[in-house]
Amino acid sequence: MSSNLNFSVKEYQLRIKKTQTKMQEKGLDSLIISDPSNMNWLTGYDGWSFYVHQAVILPVEGDPIWWGRGMDANGAKRTVFMNSERIYGYEDNYVQNPNKHPMLDLANTIKKQGLNKGKIGLEMDNYWFSASAFLTLKRELSVDFYDATSLVNWQRSIKSETEIIYMKRAAKIVQHMHKVILEKARVGLPKNELIAEVYHASVMGVDGFWGDYPSMVPMAPSGMDATAPHLTWDDKQLVEGETTFFEIAGAYKRYQCPQSRTLFLGKPPQKYLDAEKAVLEGIEAGLEMAKPGNQCQDIARAFNATLNKLGFEKDSRCGYAIGVSYPPDWGERTMSFRDGDTSILKPGMTFHFMPALWLDDGGLEITEPFVITESGHECLCDTPRKMFVKD
């Protein structure tokens, strides 16, 4: 058993039991998990190996099995809670071989474990499971397949006390990252030099807690580039009269805490001051609805109603669930703050309230990560909630 566990064995066992109960409700005999966040949450596995095929096999009863590339088996032994007999590595000649798919080995492992029966759940729609993987398993196994894409994701939605501690440590890191941006940014500074400072701050951590790698790279577009949400950075100099938004995250033991702030160098035009006012009032309205028993759509409706009243519109969701995550996304891919999402807010759920605006000549992002508490919500960061202005 690994000595590098981030949680107690009891906590992993509770997670497994919770997932197996949901499997029973769905009539599943086993579940093949390829999402590295779900693999980590259920077993502790942590490695940059998700670019090759790997999985956790969870029977409806008993401990999970880790399966992956042979050279990563030792990484599994170092990080998972299971004993080594529950770890299986496949030969390296399966890797990126067009004539020999790794799912052939996974199918053989399933057969050897006596799991080639009944109904098997697959995460059919994620970043790490391909069409050829499915076709290979379908050809090799005589079972019924069930789309269990978000089954484990939903079990992760309510965080344990330790998970929230980790997210609060990640929150302190992202606060520090924003402080560094405000200190270092100046007219004439090449953007890549500023992002280098941000990366340094993110990895060094704060208050004795080291920084893990975030699941997304910093988004830091300026000027017209900031009219788009997902551009990164270049070597252009920061110039007066432009906005730059910084969509970044602190991470601790794979737990992500994203937060965005916008920097304006010089004197902001009135429309940005108006947009800032609308977003800030919309955030306050949305957070008033962030309490147990309300629905995700209540936050979106309150935010959008306030935004619209002040003359602005947002046509995309304004938030989503967050927690443990791996690239390319720091969201949990479950709940969203948008009209029609009737998911009930419960204590221990964690979100990134992301009410960004992309205007015709720039962007404005002022966002808040928070946790639902027994009586309301708690913002995870205390970064000043405003557009930063620097002469």
C-alpha positions as CSV (number, residue, x, y, z in Angstrom):
1,M,0.0,0.0,0.0
2,S,1.3,3.4,-0.9
3,S,2.6,5.8,1.8
4,N,1.9,8.8,-0.5
5,L,-1.9,8.8,0.0
6,N,-3.6,12.2,0.1
7,F,-6.5,10.8,2.0
8,S,-7.2,8.0,4.5
9,V,-7.9,4.5,3.2
10,K,-11.3,4.9,5.0
11,E,-12.1,7.9,2.8
12,Y,-11.3,6.1,-0.4
13,Q,-13.4,3.1,0.7
14,L,-16.3,5.4,1.4
15,R,-16.0,6.9,-2.1
16,I,-15.9,3.4,-3.6
17,K,-19.0,2.3,-1.6
18,K,-20.9,5.4,-2.7
19,T,-20.0,4.8,-6.3
20,Q,-20.9,1.1,-6.1
21,T,-24.3,2.0,-4.6
22,K,-25.0,4.1,-7.7
23,M,-23.7,1.3,-9.9
24,Q,-26.2,-1.0,-8.3
25,E,-29.0,1.5,-9.0
26,K,-28.0,1.5,-12.7
27,G,-27.7,-2.3,-12.8
28,L,-24.0,-2.2,-13.6
29,D,-21.8,-5.3,-12.9
30,S,-18.6,-3.2,-13.3
31,L,-17.4,0.2,-14.4
32,I,-14.4,1.1,-16.5
33,I,-13.1,4.6,-15.5
34,S,-10.8,6.5,-17.9
35,D,-11.2,10.0,-16.5
36,P,-7.9,10.6,-14.6
37,S,-9.8,12.9,-12.1
38,N,-12.1,10.0,-11.3
39,M,-9.2,7.5,-11.2
40,N,-7.5,9.8,-8.7
41,W,-10.6,10.3,-6.6
42,L,-11.4,6.6,-6.3
43,T,-7.8,5.2,-5.9
44,G,-5.3,8.0,-5.3
45,Y,-3.5,7.4,-8.6
46,D,-1.6,10.5,-9.7
47,G,0.7,10.6,-12.7
48,W,1.1,12.4,-16.1
49,S,0.2,9.2,-17.9
50,F,-3.2,10.1,-19.3
51,Y,-1.8,10.6,-22.8
52,V,-1.9,6.8,-23.1
53,H,-4.8,4.5,-22.4
54,Q,-5.3,3.7,-18.7
55,A,-8.3,2.9,-16.5
56,V,-9.6,1.9,-13.1
57,I,-11.9,-1.1,-13.2
58,L,-14.5,-1.0,-10.4
59,P,-16.5,-4.2,-9.8
60,V,-19.9,-3.7,-8.2
61,E,-18.4,-5.4,-5.1
62,G,-14.8,-5.3,-3.9
63,D,-11.7,-3.1,-4.4
64,P,-10.9,-1.4,-7.7
65,I,-8.2,-2.5,-10.2
66,W,-5.7,-0.1,-11.7
67,W,-4.7,-0.9,-15.3
68,G,-2.3,1.1,-17.5
69,R,1.0,1.2,-19.3
70,G,3.6,-1.1,-17.7
71,M,6.1,1.6,-17.0
72,D,3.4,3.4,-15.0
73,A,2.6,0.5,-12.8
74,N,5.3,1.6,-10.3
75,G,3.7,5.0,-10.2
76,A,0.4,3.3,-9.3
77,K,2.2,1.4,-6.5
78,R,3.5,4.7,-5.2
79,T,0.1,6.5,-5.2
80,V,-2.9,4.1,-5.0
81,F,-4.4,2.7,-1.8
82,M,-4.8,-0.8,-3.2
83,N,-2.2,-3.6,-2.8
84,S,0.1,-4.4,-5.7
85,E,-2.0,-7.5,-6.8
86,R,-4.7,-5.0,-7.9
87,I,-2.3,-3.2,-10.3
88,Y,-1.9,-4.4,-13.9
89,G,0.5,-3.0,-16.5
90,Y,0.3,-3.7,-20.2
91,E,3.4,-4.2,-22.5
92,D,4.9,-1.2,-24.2
93,N,4.3,-2.5,-27.7
94,Y,0.7,-1.6,-27.3
95,V,1.5,2.1,-27.0
96,Q,0.5,4.1,-30.1
97,N,0.5,0.9,-32.2
98,P,-2.1,1.1,-35.0
99,N,-2.1,-2.7,-35.2
100,K,-2.4,-3.5,-31.5
101,H,-4.8,-1.5,-29.4
102,P,-4.3,-1.4,-25.6
103,M,-8.0,-2.2,-25.1
104,L,-7.1,-5.8,-26.2
105,D,-5.1,-6.1,-23.0
106,L,-7.8,-4.4,-20.9
107,A,-10.4,-6.9,-22.3
108,N,-8.1,-9.8,-21.4
109,T,-7.7,-8.4,-17.9
110,I,-11.5,-8.1,-17.5
111,K,-11.8,-11.7,-18.6
112,K,-9.2,-13.0,-16.2
113,Q,-11.0,-11.2,-13.4
114,G,-14.2,-12.9,-14.2
115,L,-15.9,-9.6,-15.1
116,N,-16.8,-10.4,-18.7
117,K,-20.5,-10.5,-17.9
118,G,-23.7,-8.5,-17.4
119,K,-23.5,-4.7,-18.0
120,I,-20.4,-2.7,-18.0
121,G,-20.4,1.1,-17.6
122,L,-18.0,3.2,-19.8
123,E,-17.2,6.9,-19.7
124,M,-18.2,7.3,-23.3
125,D,-17.9,11.0,-23.6
126,N,-14.7,12.3,-22.1
127,Y,-11.3,13.5,-23.3
128,W,-9.5,10.2,-22.6
129,F,-11.6,7.5,-24.2
130,S,-11.6,7.1,-28.0
131,A,-13.9,5.6,-30.6
132,S,-11.4,2.9,-31.4
133,A,-11.2,2.1,-27.7
134,F,-14.9,1.5,-27.6
135,L,-15.0,-0.5,-30.8
136,T,-12.2,-2.8,-29.5
137,L,-13.9,-3.5,-26.2
138,K,-17.2,-4.1,-28.0
139,R,-15.6,-6.6,-30.3
140,E,-13.7,-8.4,-27.4
141,L,-16.3,-8.5,-24.6
142,S,-19.6,-10.3,-24.6
143,V,-21.4,-7.8,-22.4
144,D,-23.9,-4.9,-22.6
145,F,-22.4,-1.5,-22.4
146,Y,-23.9,1.5,-20.6
147,D,-22.9,5.1,-21.0
148,A,-21.7,6.0,-17.5
149,T,-19.8,9.2,-18.5
150,S,-20.6,11.3,-15.4
151,L,-21.5,8.6,-12.9
152,V,-18.3,9.0,-10.8
153,N,-18.2,12.8,-11.4
154,W,-21.5,13.2,-9.6
155,Q,-20.3,11.2,-6.6
156,R,-17.5,13.8,-6.3
157,S,-19.9,16.8,-6.0
158,I,-20.0,17.0,-2.2
159,K,-16.5,17.5,-0.8
160,S,-15.1,16.0,2.3
161,E,-13.6,18.2,5.0
162,T,-10.1,17.3,3.8
163,E,-11.0,18.1,0.2
164,I,-12.2,21.6,1.2
165,I,-9.0,22.1,3.2
166,Y,-7.0,21.3,0.0
167,M,-9.2,23.7,-2.1
168,K,-8.7,26.5,0.5
169,R,-4.9,26.0,0.2
170,A,-5.2,26.2,-3.6
171,A,-7.3,29.4,-3.1
172,K,-4.4,31.0,-1.1
173,I,-2.1,30.2,-4.0
174,V,-4.3,31.8,-6.6
175,Q,-4.7,34.9,-4.4
176,H,-0.9,35.2,-4.3
177,M,-0.7,34.8,-8.0
178,H,-3.1,37.7,-8.5
179,K,-1.1,39.8,-6.1
180,V,2.1,39.1,-8.1
181,I,0.3,40.1,-11.3
182,L,-0.7,43.5,-9.8
183,E,2.8,44.0,-8.4
184,K,4.7,43.1,-11.6
185,A,2.5,44.3,-14.4
186,R,3.6,47.6,-16.1
187,V,3.4,49.2,-19.4
188,G,6.2,47.8,-21.7
189,L,6.6,44.5,-19.9
190,P,6.5,41.5,-22.3
191,K,3.5,39.3,-21.5
192,N,5.6,36.1,-21.4
193,E,7.8,37.6,-18.7
194,L,4.7,38.4,-16.6
195,I,3.4,34.9,-17.1
196,A,6.7,33.5,-16.0
197,E,6.3,35.3,-12.7
198,V,2.7,33.9,-12.4
199,Y,4.0,30.3,-13.0
200,H,6.7,30.8,-10.4
201,A,4.2,32.0,-7.9
202,S,1.9,29.1,-8.6
203,V,4.5,26.5,-8.1
204,M,6.3,28.0,-5.1
205,G,2.9,28.1,-3.3
206,V,2.2,30.1,-0.2
207,D,2.2,29.7,3.6
208,G,4.3,26.6,3.4
209,F,1.9,24.8,0.9
210,W,3.5,23.9,-2.4
211,G,1.7,24.5,-5.7
212,D,0.7,21.7,-8.0
213,Y,0.2,22.2,-11.8
214,P,-3.2,23.7,-12.8
215,S,-5.4,21.8,-15.2
216,M,-5.5,24.7,-17.6
217,V,-2.7,27.1,-18.6
218,P,-3.1,30.8,-17.8
219,M,-5.5,32.7,-20.0
220,A,-4.1,36.2,-20.3
221,P,-5.2,38.0,-23.5
222,S,-5.0,41.7,-23.9
223,G,-6.9,44.3,-26.0
224,M,-8.7,42.8,-29.0
225,D,-7.4,39.3,-28.1
226,A,-9.4,39.6,-24.9
227,T,-12.7,39.7,-26.9
228,A,-12.2,35.9,-27.0
229,P,-12.3,33.8,-23.9
230,H,-9.6,31.2,-24.4
231,L,-6.4,32.8,-25.8
232,T,-3.3,32.4,-23.7
233,W,-0.2,34.7,-24.0
234,D,2.5,35.9,-26.3
235,D,5.6,38.1,-26.1
236,K,3.9,41.4,-26.8
237,Q,4.4,44.2,-24.4
238,L,1.6,45.4,-22.1
239,V,0.3,48.7,-23.4
240,E,-1.6,51.6,-21.9
241,G,-5.3,51.7,-22.6
242,E,-6.0,48.0,-22.8
243,T,-7.6,45.4,-20.6
244,T,-5.9,42.1,-19.8
245,F,-7.9,39.5,-18.0
246,F,-6.1,36.7,-16.1
247,E,-8.0,33.5,-15.8
248,I,-5.7,31.4,-13.6
249,A,-5.9,28.8,-10.9
250,G,-4.0,27.7,-7.8
251,A,-3.7,24.0,-7.4
252,Y,-2.8,21.8,-4.4
253,K,-2.7,18.0,-4.6
254,R,-4.7,18.2,-7.8
255,Y,-7.5,20.3,-6.3
256,Q,-8.1,23.3,-8.4
257,C,-9.2,26.8,-7.3
258,P,-9.6,29.0,-10.4
259,Q,-10.2,32.8,-10.1
260,S,-10.1,35.6,-12.7
261,R,-9.4,39.3,-12.4
262,T,-9.0,42.0,-15.0
263,L,-6.2,44.6,-15.2
264,F,-6.5,47.9,-17.0
265,L,-3.3,49.9,-17.5
266,G,-4.2,53.6,-17.6
267,K,-7.6,55.2,-17.3
268,P,-10.5,52.9,-18.1
269,P,-13.2,54.2,-20.5
270,Q,-16.7,54.6,-19.1
271,K,-18.1,51.5,-20.7
272,Y,-15.6,49.3,-18.7
273,L,-16.6,51.1,-15.5
274,D,-20.2,50.4,-16.4
275,A,-19.4,46.7,-17.2
276,E,-17.6,46.4,-13.9
277,K,-20.5,47.8,-12.0
278,A,-22.9,45.4,-13.8
279,V,-20.8,42.4,-13.1
280,L,-20.1,43.2,-9.5
281,E,-23.8,43.8,-8.8
282,G,-24.6,40.6,-10.7
283,I,-22.2,38.6,-8.6
284,E,-23.8,40.0,-5.4
285,A,-27.2,39.0,-6.7
286,G,-26.0,35.5,-7.7
287,L,-24.2,34.9,-4.4
288,E,-27.4,35.8,-2.5
289,M,-28.9,32.7,-4.1
290,A,-25.9,30.5,-3.3
291,K,-27.4,28.5,-0.4
292,P,-28.6,25.0,0.3
293,G,-31.9,24.0,-1.3
294,N,-31.7,26.4,-4.2
295,Q,-31.0,25.3,-7.7
296,C,-28.0,26.1,-9.9
297,Q,-30.3,28.0,-12.3
298,D,-31.3,30.4,-9.4
299,I,-27.8,31.8,-9.3
300,A,-27.7,32.2,-13.1
301,R,-31.1,33.9,-13.2
302,A,-30.3,36.3,-10.4
303,F,-27.0,37.2,-12.1
304,N,-28.4,37.6,-15.6
305,A,-31.4,39.6,-14.4
306,T,-29.1,42.1,-12.7
307,L,-26.8,42.2,-15.7
308,N,-29.6,42.8,-18.2
309,K,-31.1,45.5,-16.0
310,L,-27.8,47.4,-16.2
311,G,-27.6,47.0,-20.0
312,F,-25.4,44.0,-20.5
313,E,-26.0,40.4,-21.7
314,K,-24.1,37.1,-21.3
315,D,-25.2,34.2,-23.5
316,S,-23.0,31.5,-21.9
317,R,-23.2,29.8,-18.5
318,C,-21.8,31.8,-15.6
319,G,-20.3,29.0,-13.5
320,Y,-19.6,25.4,-12.9
321,A,-18.5,22.8,-10.3
322,I,-14.8,22.4,-9.5
323,G,-12.7,20.1,-7.5
324,V,-9.9,17.6,-8.2
325,S,-8.9,17.7,-11.9
326,Y,-6.4,17.0,-14.6
327,P,-5.7,18.7,-18.0
328,P,-7.4,19.9,-20.1
329,D,-10.1,21.2,-17.8
330,W,-10.5,22.2,-14.2
331,G,-14.3,21.8,-14.2
332,E,-16.0,18.7,-12.8
333,R,-18.3,18.5,-15.8
334,T,-21.5,18.1,-13.8
335,M,-23.4,21.2,-12.7
336,S,-23.5,24.6,-14.5
337,F,-25.0,28.0,-13.6
338,R,-27.4,28.4,-16.4
339,D,-31.2,28.5,-16.9
340,G,-32.6,24.9,-16.9
341,D,-30.0,23.4,-14.6
342,T,-32.2,22.3,-11.7
343,S,-29.4,20.7,-9.7
344,I,-29.9,21.3,-6.0
345,L,-27.2,23.1,-4.1
346,K,-25.9,21.1,-1.1
347,P,-23.4,21.8,1.7
348,G,-19.9,20.9,0.5
349,M,-20.4,21.6,-3.2
350,T,-17.7,23.8,-4.7
351,F,-18.1,26.1,-7.7
352,H,-16.4,28.7,-9.9
353,F,-18.8,31.6,-10.3
354,M,-17.6,32.8,-13.7
355,P,-19.6,35.8,-14.9
356,A,-17.2,37.0,-17.6
357,L,-18.1,39.5,-20.3
358,W,-16.3,39.7,-23.7
359,L,-17.0,43.1,-25.2
360,D,-16.2,44.5,-28.7
361,D,-12.7,45.7,-27.8
362,G,-11.7,43.7,-24.8
363,G,-12.8,41.4,-22.0
364,L,-13.8,41.7,-18.3
365,E,-13.5,38.7,-16.0
366,I,-14.1,39.0,-12.3
367,T,-14.9,35.6,-10.8
368,E,-15.3,33.9,-7.5
369,P,-14.7,30.3,-6.3
370,F,-17.0,29.3,-3.4
371,V,-18.3,26.5,-1.3
372,I,-21.9,25.9,-0.2
373,T,-22.1,25.9,3.6
374,E,-24.9,24.7,5.9
375,S,-26.4,28.2,5.9
376,G,-25.2,29.8,2.7
377,H,-21.9,30.0,1.0
378,E,-18.2,30.9,1.7
379,C,-16.0,32.5,-0.9
380,L,-12.7,30.6,-1.0
381,C,-10.6,33.7,-1.9
382,D,-10.4,37.2,-0.5
383,T,-8.8,38.8,-3.6
384,P,-10.3,42.3,-3.9
385,R,-13.4,42.0,-6.1
386,K,-12.9,44.7,-8.7
387,M,-11.2,45.6,-11.9
388,F,-7.6,46.4,-11.1
389,V,-6.5,49.7,-12.5
390,K,-2.8,50.6,-12.6
391,D,-1.3,53.8,-14.1
